[in-house]
């Protein structure tokens, strides 16, 4: 039976990957700093009870000297690193590569820059990048360094691509969604619909596209890499990047609720009203890599996430379930400001 070791295994990507690997007959070890919040049955989802015996969890703090080496003493056929963020993490992986058959690491589509060197990370300070449509892996990337999230990701990528002696695959997703996500952007619409809002304002007329990626699609790409060689770098993206307006209508359909989504005109960046987690002034659309062209569509793949969001927040404050979203530096649910923005559009 092949074995897989997933660092950051209790998060949304780890969960989706473990579920698919178990269904394929793998033995899966999940590694994270704390115990999972969910039971094995919840975690496995549609998988059968027979799969539980092939799933285990270990507590691992990769920052502790020797911790990763010790955890991989017996080796693994596939190591998936969902939380590698910088050069130091890449160096950790290089040190243990002799105990790994294949290595798959999650990076980000935010590493790309436009022809003028503008990036997503620095858009607030320097202006929003003007990317081609769609963005392919041939698009230039930021320079490696410690300055931003994306420069650290590229530093990690460069070390792995240069120093790995085993098969390695680096995946670049964008705006990831899936059950157990602590950054579920869809909550912007789900909460408003649960709260009975009849009108929801969205910036830029709701027409801008910010590329989405399903955690299940990331997992499928990992499975594909595990079974046969793929390109060392792959963009992982939904077939079509939905507009914010389309996202809202898809969620309404899933929840069997309705309201009016009011598009607001361009009010600068960041927008002064109708600001959603996808609000950008220019499209950011990523082309799935040719090695992985069977990505699904957002309308179908988002259903489990919406169902999970509703259930997970039923008896707990949403901030406990979605701490990354809760840490946004603005009030995402200022309904008074919503109505003020809608009124101003109607008056004009």
N, C-alpha and C positions, 0 to 999 in steps of 0.2 A: 504493500500500500504506500503510495507516495506521501510525503509529508510537506507541510507548509508551516511557516512561522511568520506571524503577522505582528509587526511592531505598531502600536496604536490600534490594536485589534478590536477594541470595544467601541470605536467610533463608527460613523456611518459607512465609510469605505471598508473598514475592517469587517463590519457586520455583513455587508453585501458580499464581500469576497469570500468570507468564511462559509456563508450559506451556499454559494455556488460551488466552492471546492468540495464541501461535504456531499453535495448532491452528485458530484463526479467521483466520489469514493476516496477522497483524500483524508488523511489524518491532519487536523488543524490545531495548532497551538496559538492562542491569543496572548499577546504580551501588552500589559499596560501598567501604569504606576499605581492604579487603584483597582479595587474589585469592580466588576461590571454592576451596573445598576439594574440590569434585567436578568431574569432567569434564562437558563439554556433553552427552555421551550419558547419563550418570547423571542429570544435571539435567533433561533433557527427558523422561525416563521413557518413556511410551508413544508420544510423538510420533515422527514418522518422521525419517530422516536429512535429508530435504529441508528440515526446519525449522531445522537448525543454521545455515544461511547467513543466516538472519534474526535470529540471536541474537548479541549482542556484550556484552562487559563492559568497564566503565571503572572505574578507581580514583578515588574522590571522597571527600574530607573536607569535608563541608558547613560545617565550622567555619572553614575557610580563607576569608578575604575574597575575594569574587568567584569562588570555585570553582564554585558552582552556576550563576551567570550564564554563565560560560564554557562549562560543559558543555551548556547549553541554547541556545547561540548560534544553532543551526539550527532551534530550536523542536521541539515535539512535540505530537501530537494529544491525548495523554493522559499526565498525570504521576500516578504512584501513589507516595505517601509512606508507607512502612511503619514509619518510625522517627521521626516527628515527635512530640516529647514536650512542647514548651512554647511560650511566646509567641514566643521568638526564632526558633524553627523556622517558625512561622506567618508571621512578618515576612519571612523569607527567601523563602517561597513567594509572598507578595504582590509582592515585588520583581521576580519573574520571570514573573508571570502573563501578561504580554503575549506571551510566547513559548510559552504553553500553550493548548491548546484546551479541555480539561476537567481538573479536579483532583479526585483521590480520596485521602482521608487516613484512616489507621487511628487511631481513638481507642480507647476501652475502655468496657465496661459498668460498670466500677468507679466511674464518675463519678456514679452515682445515690446519693441519700440518702433515708432514710426520713422519716416525718412529724416525728420528733423530732430530725432533723438528723444521725443516726448514719450512719456510712459504713464501707465495707469497709477502707479504709486505716487507720482509727483504731479498729478494732474491739477490738484488744487493750487499748487504753488506756481507751476510753469505753463499751465494750459492743457486742455484735453487733447490727447493724440489723435491724429487723423489716419486711421489704419485703412489698408486696402480691404475690400470685401471679396472673398473671405480671407482670413489670415491663415497662411500655411506654415509648415515648419521651416520653410525657407526664409521667412520674415526675420530680419535682424533682431537680436536680443540685447538686453542691457549688458553692461560690462559686469564681470564678477567683482564682488566686493562685500563690504559690511554695511553699506549705506541704507539699504531698504530691504523689504521682504523679498522683492524680486531679484535684487543683486545677490542676496545670500542664496537664493534658490539656484541661480546660475553658477555660483561658486561651487555649490554642491554637485550640480550636473557635470561641470568641467572635470572635477576630481574623479568622479565615477567613470566618465567616458574615457579619461586618459589612463587611469590606473587599474581599472577592473580587468582581471584576466578571465573572468567567467562571463557568460551571457548576461547582459544587463539591458533593461528597458526602462526608459524614463517617460512617464505619462504626464501630459499637460492638459488638465481639465480646466473648466471655467464655471463659476457660480454653481457649485455642486449642490445637489439636493438628494434627499433620501430619508427614510425613517432613521431616528436617533441622531439627526443633525442638530447641533447646538446653534446653528446659524441659519435656521430655516426661514429664508426670505419670504416664503409664501404666507407666513404668519401675518404679514402686512394686510393681506386680503382676508385670510381666515378669521382673524380676530374681529375685524370690522363686520363681517357677515354674522358671526356669532353674537356680536353686540347689537345687531339689528340696524346697522347703518343702512340708509336707503340711497345715499349718494357718497361716492368716493372720488376725491380729486386726485389726478396723477399728472405729474409734470411732463413737459414736452409733448403734449397732446396724447400721451400714452403710446406714441408710435415708434419710440426708439427700441432697438433690439440689443440686449445684453446676453451673450451666449450662455446657454445653460448646459449642464452635464449631469446625467443621472449617475448615482453611485453604482447602480446595477450595470451601467455601461462600462464604468471603470473596472468593475469586477470581471465583466466579460472579456475586456481587453487583457486583463491579467491571466485569465484562463487560456486565452489564445496564445499568449506569450509562453505560458508554461508547457503548452503542447507542441509548439513549433517556433522556430526563430522568427522574430519580427524586426522591424526597424528599431534602432536604439532609442529613437525619440518619436513619440506619437502624440498628436493632438486627439483628445477624446472629447467629443461633443455630440449633442443631440443633432438629428438630421436637419432640423430647422430651428433657428433661434426665434422664439416667439417674442412679440412685442409685449410691453407691459399691459396694454389693453387686452391683448389675447390671453395673457396669464390670468388676469382678473376674470375674464369670461369662462375660462377653463375651470377655474376653482369654483365659480358659481355653479357651473353645471355639475361638478362632482358633489357639491354640498346641497344641491337642489334648492338653492336660494338665489334671489335676484336683487339687484340694485342697479342704479345708474352710475357708470364710471364716467366722470367728467374730465375731459382732457383740458389741461391748462396750457397757455402759450409758453414759449421759451422765456424763462425769467432768470437766465444766467446760470452759472455753475459754481457751487451747488444751487439747485433751485430753491427759491424762497418759500414755495408752497407746493404741495403735492409730491413731496420728496419720498420716493420709494427706495427699497434696497437695490433696485435695478436702474435708478435714475442717473443716466449719463447723457450728455448733450449730443454725442455722435455714436453711431452704431459700433459695437464690438462683436464681430461675428467670426467664428473660428471654423475652419474646414476640418472635418474629421480626417485623420490620416488614412491613406489608401490601404494600409494593413488592417484597418478596422473601419469598414464602411457600413457595418450592419447595426449601427446605433439606432435606437428606437426614437419615437417622437415624444415630445414633452407631454402632450395631452394624455397619453397612455401611461407613461412611466411615472408621472407625478401622483397618480391615484393613491398608492400606499402611503406616500408622505402626508397627504392631506388627512387621510384616515388616522394615521398615527398622531398627527398634531392635535386633532380633535380629542382623541382619547387620552393622550399624555397630559394635556392641560386641563382635563376635566376636574381633577381633584387637587391640583397643585398650581401655585402661581406660575404663570408662563415664564417669568424671569428665571425660575429655577431650572426649567426645562431647556430654555434657549439663552444661556448666559452670554454667548457671543453677540447675539442680536440685541440683547438687553443693554449691552455696553456701547451701543451706537451713541455718538456724541450729540444727539438731538432727540426730541420727543417724537417718536414715530406715530403715537396715537393721541395727538392733540386734536380732538374732534371739534373743538371750538374754532381752531385755526382752519380746519377743513371747511367748515361752513362759511367762514369769512372769505376764504379763497374762492369758493363756489359763487358766493354772492357778488364778489368783485367781477367775475367773468360775466355774470348775467347783466350786471349794470353796464359794463362796457359794450 
